[in-house]
Amino acid sequence: MPRVTLPAYKGRVPAPSTLRARSPQSPALFAHGEVGGLDLSLPLERLFDDLPNVAFFIKDRAGRYVAVNRTLAERCALADKTALLGKRPSDFYAAALAARYERQDRVILETGKPLLDSLELHLYPSRQRGWCLTNKYPARDTKTGEIVGIIGISRDVETSPRGVEARGFGELAAALEQVQKRIADPPGIEELAAICGLTPHHFSRLVQRVFHLTPQKLVVKIRIDEALHLLSSTTRSIADIAYATGFCDQSAFTRHFRQMTGLPPGVFRSQTAILPNRE
């Protein structure tokens, strides 16, 4: 697999980092880049191995794992994580779960849009179901800018899968999907609470337990995440992006964008690499 860039994070965009794909015969995966004036080689794979409640993975364009951490291997009932390399989710997960993961991957590969804070089912070592927050990003070739794979993590919402069905996570996931589908005119808190079968008060408590944000701030975050994608991957005007993400005008959009990222939209765009799939 070619050398690829790590995704740029929201706010102040760091210097590009690179990583090489893992193979059973190769040493552990490292990330290389300049941070704070220091040229560092970071033990990326070892770092994620030390996090017991986070599954880490890198996949190629064909959906095959090229790097994973110990937690993901354990969730697939494997003693050796190299047994996952070259395999796809469909080789280990139930058909319905694997199909969902692979649909997500296809969208990222086709659009370059990351998947952020997706509340979804995962598997625990006992093979019981549990809920995780998943982030996936496109990994790009450092020379061509083309998307060559996907890098992602899934973080446990709770460390124990006991009572998962009673916690309302499935309903919450459905409500947040409605926000994504109606990004230009998102549903209000009362409507989202109704989708979950909860009062607005109990809905707010559930959102804060999972995301550590109020429902209002979570909806704004989802809209800003969409704006980040549009700013970095299209040539649409900032005013057009403001309206497309549900803000009444460019001034309101800029204010919220700066509060969440630390940068005005124009500065963020200027620091984001121009991508080949611009509209």
C-alpha positions as CSV (number, residue, x, y, z in Angstrom):
1,M,0.0,0.0,0.0
2,P,1.3,3.5,-0.8
3,R,2.3,6.1,1.8
4,V,-0.8,7.8,3.0
5,T,-1.7,11.0,4.9
6,L,-3.5,11.1,8.2
7,P,-6.7,13.1,8.3
8,A,-6.5,16.8,9.2
9,Y,-8.2,17.5,12.4
10,K,-10.7,20.3,13.0
11,G,-9.3,23.6,14.1
12,R,-5.6,24.2,13.5
13,V,-4.5,21.9,10.8
14,P,-1.3,20.1,11.7
15,A,1.6,19.4,9.4
16,P,1.0,16.3,7.2
17,S,1.9,12.9,8.8
18,T,2.5,9.7,6.9
19,L,2.1,6.0,7.7
20,R,2.8,2.7,6.0
21,A,0.5,-0.2,5.9
22,R,1.1,-3.1,8.3
23,S,1.8,-6.6,7.1
24,P,2.4,-9.8,9.2
25,Q,6.1,-9.6,8.4
26,S,6.6,-5.9,8.9
27,P,7.3,-4.0,12.1
28,A,4.5,-2.2,13.9
29,L,2.8,0.7,12.3
30,F,4.4,4.1,12.9
31,A,3.3,7.6,12.1
32,H,5.9,10.2,11.0
33,G,5.5,13.9,11.0
34,E,6.6,17.3,12.3
35,V,5.0,18.3,15.6
36,G,6.0,21.5,17.4
37,G,9.2,21.8,15.4
38,L,10.1,18.2,16.2
39,D,10.5,15.5,13.5
40,L,8.8,12.5,15.3
41,S,8.3,8.9,14.7
42,L,5.2,7.8,16.7
43,P,4.3,4.2,17.6
44,L,0.7,4.5,16.3
45,E,-0.2,0.8,16.5
46,R,1.3,0.3,19.9
47,L,-0.6,3.4,21.2
48,F,-3.9,1.9,20.1
49,D,-3.0,-1.5,21.4
50,D,-2.8,0.2,24.9
51,L,-6.4,1.4,24.7
52,P,-8.7,-1.5,25.8
53,N,-12.0,0.2,24.8
54,V,-11.0,1.5,21.4
55,A,-10.9,-0.5,18.2
56,F,-8.5,0.8,15.6
57,F,-8.1,-0.2,11.9
58,I,-6.9,0.8,8.5
59,K,-8.4,-0.7,5.4
60,D,-7.4,-0.6,1.7
61,R,-9.8,0.3,-1.1
62,A,-11.0,-3.3,-1.3
63,G,-12.1,-3.2,2.3
64,R,-9.3,-5.4,3.6
65,Y,-7.7,-4.7,6.9
66,V,-4.0,-3.7,6.6
67,A,-3.5,-2.6,10.2
68,V,-5.6,-3.3,13.4
69,N,-5.1,-3.1,17.2
70,R,-5.5,-5.8,19.8
71,T,-9.0,-4.7,20.8
72,L,-10.4,-5.3,17.3
73,A,-8.8,-8.7,17.1
74,E,-10.3,-9.7,20.5
75,R,-13.7,-8.6,19.4
76,C,-13.3,-10.9,16.4
77,A,-12.4,-13.8,18.8
78,L,-8.8,-13.8,17.6
79,A,-5.7,-14.3,19.7
80,D,-3.3,-12.9,17.1
81,K,-4.3,-9.6,15.4
82,T,-2.3,-10.5,12.3
83,A,-5.0,-13.0,11.5
84,L,-7.2,-10.1,10.6
85,L,-4.9,-8.7,8.0
86,G,-6.1,-9.2,4.5
87,K,-9.6,-10.0,5.7
88,R,-12.8,-8.0,5.4
89,P,-15.6,-7.3,8.0
90,S,-17.8,-9.9,6.3
91,D,-15.2,-12.6,7.3
92,F,-15.9,-12.0,11.0
93,Y,-19.1,-10.0,11.6
94,A,-22.7,-10.9,11.3
95,A,-24.0,-10.2,7.8
96,A,-26.2,-7.2,8.8
97,L,-23.3,-5.5,10.7
98,A,-20.7,-6.2,8.0
99,A,-23.0,-4.9,5.3
100,R,-23.5,-1.6,7.2
101,Y,-19.8,-1.1,7.8
102,E,-19.0,-1.8,4.1
103,R,-21.7,0.7,3.0
104,Q,-20.1,3.3,5.2
105,D,-16.8,2.6,3.6
106,R,-18.1,2.9,0.0
107,V,-19.5,6.3,0.8
108,I,-16.2,7.5,2.2
109,L,-14.2,6.2,-0.7
110,E,-16.6,7.7,-3.2
111,T,-17.1,11.1,-1.6
112,G,-14.0,11.7,0.6
113,K,-16.4,12.7,3.4
114,P,-15.4,11.3,6.9
115,L,-17.9,9.5,9.1
116,L,-17.9,11.3,12.5
117,D,-19.4,10.2,15.8
118,S,-21.6,7.5,14.3
119,L,-23.5,5.7,17.1
120,E,-23.5,2.0,16.0
121,L,-23.5,-1.6,17.0
122,H,-20.2,-3.4,17.6
123,L,-19.2,-6.7,19.1
124,Y,-17.6,-7.4,22.5
125,P,-15.3,-10.3,23.4
126,S,-18.2,-12.4,24.5
127,R,-19.8,-11.8,21.0
128,Q,-22.5,-9.9,22.7
129,R,-23.6,-6.6,21.1
130,G,-22.6,-3.2,22.4
131,W,-22.7,0.4,21.2
132,C,-19.8,2.4,20.0
133,L,-19.0,5.9,18.6
134,T,-17.2,5.4,15.3
135,N,-15.0,7.8,13.3
136,K,-13.7,6.9,9.9
137,Y,-11.5,9.1,7.6
138,P,-10.3,8.8,4.0
139,A,-6.6,8.0,3.8
140,R,-4.9,9.7,0.8
141,D,-1.8,9.0,-1.2
142,T,0.8,11.6,-0.3
143,K,1.8,12.1,-3.9
144,T,-1.5,11.9,-5.9
145,G,-4.0,12.9,-3.3
146,E,-6.1,10.0,-4.3
147,I,-8.1,8.1,-1.6
148,V,-6.3,4.7,-1.1
149,G,-8.0,3.5,2.0
150,I,-9.8,4.2,5.3
151,I,-8.5,4.8,8.8
152,G,-10.9,4.7,11.8
153,I,-11.6,4.0,15.4
154,S,-14.6,2.8,17.4
155,R,-14.9,3.9,21.0
156,D,-17.1,2.1,23.5
157,V,-20.0,4.2,24.8
158,E,-20.1,1.9,27.8
159,T,-17.6,-0.8,28.8
160,S,-20.3,-3.3,29.6
161,P,-22.8,-4.6,27.1
162,R,-25.4,-5.5,29.8
163,G,-28.8,-3.9,29.3
164,V,-27.8,-2.4,25.9
165,E,-31.3,-2.7,24.4
166,A,-32.8,-0.8,27.4
167,R,-30.6,2.3,27.0
168,G,-32.3,3.8,23.9
169,F,-29.1,3.9,21.8
170,G,-30.8,2.4,18.8
171,E,-33.5,5.1,18.9
172,L,-30.9,7.8,19.4
173,A,-28.9,6.5,16.3
174,A,-32.1,6.8,14.3
175,A,-32.8,10.3,15.5
176,L,-29.2,11.4,14.5
177,E,-29.7,9.9,11.1
178,Q,-32.6,12.3,10.6
179,V,-30.3,15.2,11.4
180,Q,-27.9,14.0,8.8
181,K,-30.6,13.6,6.2
182,R,-32.1,17.0,6.9
183,I,-28.9,19.0,7.5
184,A,-30.2,22.1,5.8
185,D,-33.3,22.2,8.0
186,P,-32.6,19.8,11.0
187,P,-35.4,18.7,13.2
188,G,-35.9,20.4,16.6
189,I,-35.1,18.8,19.9
190,E,-38.8,18.0,20.6
191,E,-39.0,16.0,17.3
192,L,-35.8,14.2,18.0
193,A,-36.9,13.3,21.4
194,A,-40.2,12.0,20.0
195,I,-38.3,9.7,17.6
196,C,-36.6,8.2,20.6
197,G,-39.9,7.9,22.5
198,L,-38.5,10.2,25.2
199,T,-39.4,13.5,26.8
200,P,-37.1,16.3,25.8
201,H,-35.6,16.2,29.3
202,H,-34.7,12.5,29.2
203,F,-33.5,12.9,25.6
204,S,-31.2,15.6,26.7
205,R,-29.8,13.4,29.5
206,L,-29.2,10.5,27.0
207,V,-27.4,12.8,24.5
208,Q,-25.2,14.2,27.2
209,R,-24.3,10.8,28.6
210,V,-23.2,9.5,25.2
211,F,-21.7,12.6,23.6
212,H,-21.0,14.9,26.6
213,L,-22.8,17.7,24.7
214,T,-26.2,19.2,24.9
215,P,-28.6,18.2,22.1
216,Q,-28.4,21.7,20.7
217,K,-24.6,21.7,20.6
218,L,-24.6,18.2,19.1
219,V,-26.8,19.3,16.2
220,V,-24.6,22.3,15.6
221,K,-21.6,20.0,15.6
222,I,-23.1,17.7,13.0
223,R,-23.8,20.8,10.8
224,I,-20.3,22.1,11.3
225,D,-18.8,18.7,10.4
226,E,-20.8,18.8,7.1
227,A,-19.4,22.3,6.5
228,L,-15.9,21.1,7.1
229,H,-16.3,18.6,4.4
230,L,-17.9,21.0,1.9
231,L,-15.1,23.6,2.6
232,S,-12.3,21.2,2.0
233,S,-13.8,19.2,-1.0
234,T,-15.9,21.7,-3.0
235,T,-15.6,25.2,-4.5
236,R,-19.0,26.3,-3.2
237,S,-19.0,29.8,-1.7
238,I,-19.0,30.1,2.1
239,A,-22.5,31.8,2.0
240,D,-23.8,28.8,0.0
241,I,-22.3,26.3,2.5
242,A,-23.8,28.3,5.4
243,Y,-27.3,27.9,3.9
244,A,-26.7,24.3,3.0
245,T,-25.9,23.5,6.6
246,G,-28.9,25.2,8.0
247,F,-27.5,28.6,9.1
248,C,-29.6,31.7,8.4
249,D,-26.7,33.7,7.0
250,Q,-22.9,33.7,6.6
251,S,-22.3,35.8,9.7
252,A,-24.1,33.2,12.0
253,F,-22.3,30.4,10.2
254,T,-18.9,32.0,10.7
255,R,-19.6,32.7,14.4
256,H,-20.5,29.1,15.1
257,F,-17.7,27.7,12.9
258,R,-15.1,29.8,14.7
259,Q,-16.4,28.8,18.1
260,M,-16.1,25.1,17.4
261,T,-12.9,25.1,15.3
262,G,-10.9,28.1,16.4
263,L,-10.7,29.3,12.7
264,P,-12.9,31.3,10.4
265,P,-14.2,29.2,7.4
266,G,-12.0,31.0,4.9
267,V,-8.8,30.4,6.8
268,F,-9.8,26.7,7.3
269,R,-10.3,26.4,3.5
270,S,-7.0,28.0,2.8
271,Q,-5.2,25.5,5.0
272,T,-7.0,22.5,3.5
273,A,-5.4,20.7,0.6
274,I,-7.3,21.1,-2.7
275,L,-8.8,17.7,-3.6
276,P,-9.3,16.3,-7.1
277,N,-13.1,15.7,-6.6
278,R,-14.1,19.3,-6.1
279,E,-17.6,20.2,-7.4
